[in-house]
Amino acid sequence: MTDRRTLSDDAIRKIQAINAAVRGWAAYYRAVNPTETFKELDRYVWLRLSIWFRKKYRISPKQMQERFMHRKEGPKGGRKDYAVWDEGTGRWLWRYLAQETKLVYHRPSFKNHWPHPYLESVKGERYVLPTLKEVWTGITRAPIYEATRRVVLKRAQGACERCGQPGKLYVHHKNRAGERGRNVADNRPEMLEALCLACHVQEHRAEHIYRNKQRSAKAKAG
C-alpha cells in the first residue's frame, strides 16, 4: 500500500485506506493478548508513511515532520502523529493506531451457549483473512481531481461561490464531463466551483434539460 507504485495516490485516501486495514486487522485479533504486536504494527506503519510522504512530495525528513506531523490532544500531553487536513469535512484526518483498539479479555455473554472450541469436538469453518487484492489500498479513479477539489473548497472558505450562502459545499465542473468520466474532465481549479446544495441541484437540473433537448433534436433528425 506504500510502495513506489502508489506515489501518485491521494494522501487523504491513502491514510483512509491504511486506517481501514489497521482497524479491521486489530479488531480481528483484539482477543489474543496482542499488545506488543500492535505496538510493532504501529511503529511499522509510522515508518512506511514517513518514507511514502518523503518520496511522494520529495521533501526532507524535517520538512515531512513539519508538514504532516501534528500534536493530537490526549492523556499525558497528547502525542505527535501523522494527520492531513480534509477540506471536505473541515477536520483533521489522523492515523489510526492499532493500540487504540479496545481489547477483549473475557468471553462475551452472548457466546455463553456457544460450544467451546478447545473442549468440544465441533467442526468449525475456517475463516480466511482477506488478501491485499481484496483490500482498498487508497487508489482513486481521479487523484488529480481529489487534490484539486480540496483547493476549491479552501478557496470558497465555507460559502457557496454562486449565492454566497454558508453550509456544506459540493464541487461542480463548469464544463460537462459527459460520459468520459472525471479522469479526462477539466480538473483545473478555475474550471471548478464550490456550490451549496440548492445551487448544485439547480445546475444539474439545467444540465438535464439541456441533454433532453439534445436527445429530442437527435430523435427528430433520425
ROPAPA-399782 format. One record per residue (C-alpha): residue number from 0; x, y, z. Coordinates in Angstrom, 3 decimals. Example, Ala and Ser with C-alpha at 12.3 -4.5 7.8 and 13.67 -1.06 7.14 Angstrom:
BEGIN
+-----+----------+----------+----------+
!   i !     east !    north !       up !
+-----+----------+----------+----------+
!   0 !   12.300 !   -4.500 !    7.800 !
!   1 !   13.670 !   -1.060 !    7.140 !
+-----+----------+----------+----------+
***
This chain:
BEGIN
+-----+----------+----------+----------+
!   i !     east !    north !       up !
+-----+----------+----------+----------+
!   0 !    0.000 !    0.000 !    0.000 !
!   1 !    3.004 !    2.323 !    0.349 !
!   2 !    5.409 !    1.104 !   -2.314 !
!   3 !    6.798 !    3.253 !   -5.113 !
!   4 !    3.931 !    2.390 !   -7.474 !
!   5 !    1.448 !    4.182 !   -5.193 !
!   6 !    3.159 !    7.582 !   -5.037 !
!   7 !    0.524 !    9.136 !   -7.303 !
!   8 !   -2.267 !    8.212 !   -4.863 !
!   9 !   -4.051 !   10.931 !   -2.926 !
!  10 !   -2.683 !   11.440 !    0.612 !
!  11 !   -6.086 !   11.598 !    2.312 !
!  12 !   -7.354 !    8.472 !    0.554 !
!  13 !   -4.121 !    6.694 !    1.417 !
!  14 !   -4.484 !    7.346 !    5.154 !
!  15 !   -8.162 !    6.368 !    4.997 !
!  16 !   -7.233 !    3.066 !    3.367 !
!  17 !   -4.425 !    2.322 !    5.834 !
!  18 !   -6.706 !    3.211 !    8.747 !
!  19 !   -9.351 !    0.795 !    7.465 !
!  20 !   -6.819 !   -2.032 !    7.114 !
!  21 !   -5.242 !   -1.461 !   10.541 !
!  22 !   -8.615 !   -1.032 !   12.279 !
!  23 !  -10.024 !   -4.230 !   10.774 !
!  24 !   -6.888 !   -6.275 !   11.451 !
!  25 !   -6.670 !   -5.050 !   15.054 !
!  26 !  -10.371 !   -5.730 !   15.675 !
!  27 !   -9.948 !   -9.304 !   14.443 !
!  28 !   -7.018 !  -10.014 !   16.814 !
!  29 !   -8.127 !   -7.970 !   19.819 !
!  30 !   -8.863 !  -11.064 !   21.933 !
!  31 !   -5.442 !  -12.795 !   21.752 !
!  32 !   -3.301 !  -10.576 !   24.007 !
!  33 !   -1.884 !   -8.592 !   21.052 !
!  34 !   -0.490 !   -5.512 !   22.850 !
!  35 !    3.154 !   -5.964 !   21.838 !
!  36 !    2.200 !   -6.948 !   18.292 !
!  37 !    0.002 !   -3.855 !   17.991 !
!  38 !    2.936 !   -1.675 !   19.109 !
!  39 !    5.167 !   -3.232 !   16.442 !
!  40 !    2.451 !   -2.710 !   13.810 !
!  41 !    2.048 !    0.975 !   14.739 !
!  42 !    5.817 !    1.519 !   14.527 !
!  43 !    5.939 !   -0.188 !   11.146 !
!  44 !    3.053 !    1.896 !    9.739 !
!  45 !    4.727 !    5.074 !   11.070 !
!  46 !    7.945 !    4.192 !    9.244 !
!  47 !    6.198 !    3.295 !    5.974 !
!  48 !    4.152 !    6.514 !    5.977 !
!  49 !    7.298 !    8.532 !    6.657 !
!  50 !    9.005 !    7.011 !    3.613 !
!  51 !    5.878 !    7.379 !    1.470 !
!  52 !    5.376 !   11.080 !    2.264 !
!  53 !    9.058 !   11.897 !    1.668 !
!  54 !    9.127 !   10.146 !   -1.700 !
!  55 !    5.742 !   11.426 !   -2.841 !
!  56 !    6.487 !   15.107 !   -2.160 !
!  57 !   10.301 !   14.875 !   -2.498 !
!  58 !   10.927 !   16.533 !    0.836 !
!  59 !   13.428 !   16.019 !    3.644 !
!  60 !   12.566 !   14.217 !    6.906 !
!  61 !   12.412 !   17.585 !    8.701 !
!  62 !   10.051 !   19.052 !    6.087 !
!  63 !    7.935 !   15.922 !    6.287 !
!  64 !    7.549 !   16.253 !   10.063 !
!  65 !    6.709 !   19.962 !    9.838 !
!  66 !    4.068 !   19.326 !    7.183 !
!  67 !    2.433 !   16.070 !    8.271 !
!  68 !    3.258 !   15.562 !   11.963 !
!  69 !    0.880 !   17.341 !   14.342 !
!  70 !    0.117 !   17.156 !   18.038 !
!  71 !   -3.075 !   15.335 !   18.925 !
!  72 !   -4.655 !   16.073 !   22.272 !
!  73 !   -4.833 !   13.221 !   24.724 !
!  74 !   -3.586 !   11.919 !   28.077 !
!  75 !   -0.093 !   12.862 !   29.239 !
!  76 !    0.053 !   15.881 !   26.921 !
!  77 !   -1.068 !   14.028 !   23.811 !
!  78 !    1.217 !   12.799 !   21.048 !
!  79 !    2.578 !   13.839 !   17.673 !
!  80 !    1.372 !   11.759 !   14.771 !
!  81 !    0.503 !   11.866 !   11.085 !
!  82 !   -2.505 !   13.956 !   10.118 !
!  83 !   -3.767 !   15.669 !    6.961 !
!  84 !   -6.374 !   18.388 !    6.752 !
!  85 !   -9.515 !   17.314 !    4.891 !
!  86 !  -11.130 !   20.368 !    3.300 !
!  87 !  -14.237 !   18.336 !    2.508 !
!  88 !  -15.060 !   17.632 !    6.168 !
!  89 !  -13.211 !   20.572 !    7.707 !
!  90 !  -11.395 !   18.242 !   10.112 !
!  91 !   -8.012 !   16.631 !   10.626 !
!  92 !   -7.718 !   13.050 !    9.440 !
!  93 !   -5.453 !   11.241 !   11.896 !
!  94 !   -3.632 !    7.970 !   11.501 !
!  95 !   -5.386 !    5.189 !   13.388 !
!  96 !   -3.290 !    3.279 !   15.911 !
!  97 !   -3.827 !   -0.415 !   16.471 !
!  98 !   -3.178 !    0.294 !   20.143 !
!  99 !   -6.352 !    2.372 !   20.239 !
! 100 !   -8.427 !   -0.786 !   19.659 !
! 101 !  -10.318 !   -1.882 !   22.761 !
! 102 !   -9.132 !   -5.367 !   23.726 !
! 103 !  -11.410 !   -8.225 !   24.771 !
! 104 !  -10.343 !  -10.057 !   27.943 !
! 105 !  -13.346 !  -12.319 !   28.529 !
! 106 !  -15.917 !  -14.374 !   26.682 !
! 107 !  -18.886 !  -12.154 !   25.773 !
! 108 !  -22.157 !  -13.161 !   27.446 !
! 109 !  -23.925 !  -13.703 !   24.126 !
! 110 !  -21.414 !  -16.512 !   23.393 !
! 111 !  -22.061 !  -18.458 !   26.600 !
! 112 !  -24.236 !  -21.011 !   24.806 !
! 113 !  -21.689 !  -21.456 !   22.011 !
! 114 !  -19.563 !  -24.635 !   22.108 !
! 115 !  -16.037 !  -24.182 !   23.453 !
! 116 !  -13.614 !  -24.632 !   20.518 !
! 117 !  -10.964 !  -26.375 !   22.676 !
! 118 !  -13.190 !  -28.593 !   24.831 !
! 119 !  -15.726 !  -29.917 !   22.343 !
! 120 !  -15.258 !  -31.642 !   19.024 !
! 121 !  -17.153 !  -29.237 !   16.832 !
! 122 !  -16.421 !  -28.885 !   13.167 !
! 123 !  -15.777 !  -25.214 !   12.559 !
! 124 !  -15.470 !  -23.296 !    9.329 !
! 125 !  -12.037 !  -21.795 !    8.822 !
! 126 !  -12.068 !  -18.029 !    8.468 !
! 127 !   -9.965 !  -16.775 !    5.582 !
! 128 !   -8.473 !  -13.317 !    6.003 !
! 129 !   -8.862 !  -11.008 !    3.004 !
! 130 !   -5.845 !  -10.738 !    0.745 !
! 131 !   -4.278 !   -7.471 !   -0.371 !
! 132 !   -6.086 !   -7.795 !   -3.710 !
! 133 !   -9.389 !   -7.542 !   -1.833 !
! 134 !   -8.330 !   -4.572 !    0.320 !
! 135 !   -8.689 !   -0.990 !   -0.856 !
! 136 !   -5.172 !    0.491 !   -0.940 !
! 137 !   -6.133 !    4.151 !   -1.366 !
! 138 !   -6.140 !    4.198 !   -5.163 !
! 139 !   -8.780 !    6.535 !   -6.574 !
! 140 !  -10.107 !    6.903 !  -10.107 !
! 141 !   -9.095 !   10.562 !  -10.247 !
! 142 !   -6.275 !   11.532 !   -7.828 !
! 143 !   -5.818 !   14.920 !   -9.568 !
! 144 !   -9.483 !   15.737 !   -9.043 !
! 145 !   -9.266 !   14.754 !   -5.357 !
! 146 !   -6.393 !   17.179 !   -4.778 !
! 147 !   -7.955 !   19.994 !   -6.818 !
! 148 !  -11.282 !   19.529 !   -5.038 !
! 149 !   -9.672 !   20.448 !   -1.717 !
! 150 !   -8.111 !   23.538 !   -3.304 !
! 151 !  -11.544 !   24.691 !   -4.492 !
! 152 !  -13.175 !   24.057 !   -1.094 !
! 153 !  -10.406 !   26.013 !    0.614 !
! 154 !  -10.866 !   28.864 !   -1.867 !
! 155 !  -14.613 !   29.006 !   -1.120 !
! 156 !  -13.972 !   29.416 !    2.650 !
! 157 !  -17.222 !   27.687 !    3.581 !
! 158 !  -19.566 !   29.771 !    1.391 !
! 159 !  -21.218 !   28.964 !   -1.934 !
! 160 !  -19.300 !   30.664 !   -4.755 !
! 161 !  -22.557 !   31.385 !   -6.590 !
! 162 !  -25.069 !   32.569 !   -3.977 !
! 163 !  -22.752 !   33.175 !   -1.002 !
! 164 !  -24.743 !   31.003 !    1.432 !
! 165 !  -22.642 !   29.162 !    4.065 !
! 166 !  -23.033 !   25.418 !    4.582 !
! 167 !  -21.957 !   22.110 !    3.110 !
! 168 !  -20.428 !   22.589 !   -0.325 !
! 169 !  -20.274 !   20.408 !   -3.433 !
! 170 !  -17.575 !   20.781 !   -6.092 !
! 171 !  -19.029 !   21.174 !   -9.583 !
! 172 !  -17.367 !   21.101 !  -13.006 !
! 173 !  -18.206 !   24.201 !  -15.010 !
! 174 !  -17.842 !   22.241 !  -18.245 !
! 175 !  -19.677 !   18.967 !  -18.836 !
! 176 !  -17.533 !   15.857 !  -18.404 !
! 177 !  -20.063 !   13.804 !  -20.356 !
! 178 !  -19.563 !   10.070 !  -20.433 !
! 179 !  -15.770 !   10.331 !  -20.343 !
! 180 !  -15.540 !   10.488 !  -16.554 !
! 181 !  -13.560 !   12.667 !  -14.200 !
! 182 !  -10.122 !   11.453 !  -15.245 !
! 183 !  -10.409 !   13.224 !  -18.597 !
! 184 !  -12.549 !   16.143 !  -17.402 !
! 185 !  -11.060 !   19.604 !  -16.976 !
! 186 !   -9.937 !   19.463 !  -13.332 !
! 187 !   -8.165 !   22.810 !  -13.181 !
! 188 !   -9.206 !   24.870 !  -10.113 !
! 189 !  -10.547 !   27.672 !  -12.318 !
! 190 !  -12.872 !   25.198 !  -14.054 !
! 191 !  -14.384 !   24.014 !  -10.753 !
! 192 !  -16.676 !   25.846 !   -8.349 !
! 193 !  -17.950 !   25.119 !   -4.862 !
! 194 !  -21.758 !   25.209 !   -4.714 !
! 195 !  -24.330 !   24.790 !   -1.968 !
! 196 !  -26.920 !   22.033 !   -2.316 !
! 197 !  -29.588 !   24.328 !   -3.814 !
! 198 !  -27.259 !   25.756 !   -6.469 !
! 199 !  -25.838 !   22.313 !   -7.207 !
! 200 !  -29.310 !   20.834 !   -7.759 !
! 201 !  -30.291 !   23.805 !   -9.916 !
! 202 !  -27.153 !   23.425 !  -12.032 !
! 203 !  -27.750 !   19.734 !  -12.673 !
! 204 !  -31.418 !   20.394 !  -13.433 !
! 205 !  -30.261 !   22.787 !  -16.166 !
! 206 !  -27.905 !   20.073 !  -17.475 !
! 207 !  -30.757 !   17.533 !  -17.628 !
! 208 !  -32.933 !   19.987 !  -19.571 !
! 209 !  -30.044 !   20.663 !  -21.973 !
! 210 !  -29.392 !   16.929 !  -22.536 !
! 211 !  -33.091 !   16.188 !  -23.043 !
! 212 !  -33.261 !   18.886 !  -25.698 !
! 213 !  -30.226 !   17.331 !  -27.424 !
! 214 !  -31.824 !   13.884 !  -27.352 !
! 215 !  -35.073 !   15.281 !  -28.758 !
! 216 !  -33.199 !   17.040 !  -31.574 !
! 217 !  -31.321 !   13.821 !  -32.464 !
! 218 !  -34.545 !   11.812 !  -32.403 !
! 219 !  -36.250 !   14.250 !  -34.754 !
! 220 !  -33.239 !   14.294 !  -37.064 !
! 221 !  -33.125 !   10.483 !  -37.097 !
+-----+----------+----------+----------+
***
